Amino acid sequence: MEAIVDEQEIKKAIRQRYAAKAIEAGGCCGRSNPDSKDRARRLYDETELAGLPDSVTSVSLGCGNPLALAELRPGQVVLDLGSGGGIDCFLAASRVGDSGRVIGLDMSAEMVALATENARKLGVNNVEFRLGEIEAIPVDSGTVDLVISNCVICLSPNKDMVFNEAFRVLKPGGRLHVSDEAWEDGRGYNGTDPVGDWTKCLAGAIERNVYLSKVRAAGFGPVEVVEEARRERHSGEREGLLSIKVRAVKP
């Protein structure tokens, strides 16, 4: 279960953590983060990463590739919840083509600025990045074909609202593809720094079956876990933490 902490305190800590990462990656002498770049190489094919600048891959902070099983077609609309430096948005943009559109949403103004600059560097014109919270998505209802998210919903203090909002913006038949962190059933957070650990995808993670029940409660069906991994490096306070890939459809 989630740790019990103040919602605004959590959001402030998340903004500060990810703003710092954006500033580090986007400065004129921005440092390349080897951990993030190694993570990107593990999660994405080399062909997907080819041509992406360090200011994209060095802030790759996800736990999966939510587009791996997505069958995108030209002209479709994709929404990325917690888009960060834009890596999943740029990959989606290449698939939906000039007739399609990708919207990246992030709560950090610094990340939005970084991603917008990354789009300019790459010459990608069918992507836009918006500032906002995933609990109150600034997108019209019934206008999106695919909602994706990569290790971000576990950061939200109100996951029910996130899934309700994702359901709202999707067209009938639209899909939700999420890579995220969840605890094995019967396990949970037992650390001593709930606010700090929330920003590290620990304290805000919930049990796998609870996660799936929240997706279903928003109206999605069917809901399935298409991939699940308990990484060996997860020990101590991370023991029992899973990386899951969830796919759901709006009827």
Protein Blocks (a to p, Z undefined) as FASTA:
>chain_A
ZZdddfklmmmmmmmmmmmmmmmmmmmklccdfklmmmmmmmpcfklmgopafklmmmcc
bfbdfklmpccdehiacddehjlnolmmmmmmmmnommbccddddfbfklmmmmmmmmmm
nopakbccddddfklccbdehiafbdcdehklmmpcblmlmmmmmmmmpcghiacddddd
dddehiacfbfblmlmmmnopmmpccfklmmmmmmmnopacdddfbdcddfklghjlgoi
acdddddddZZ
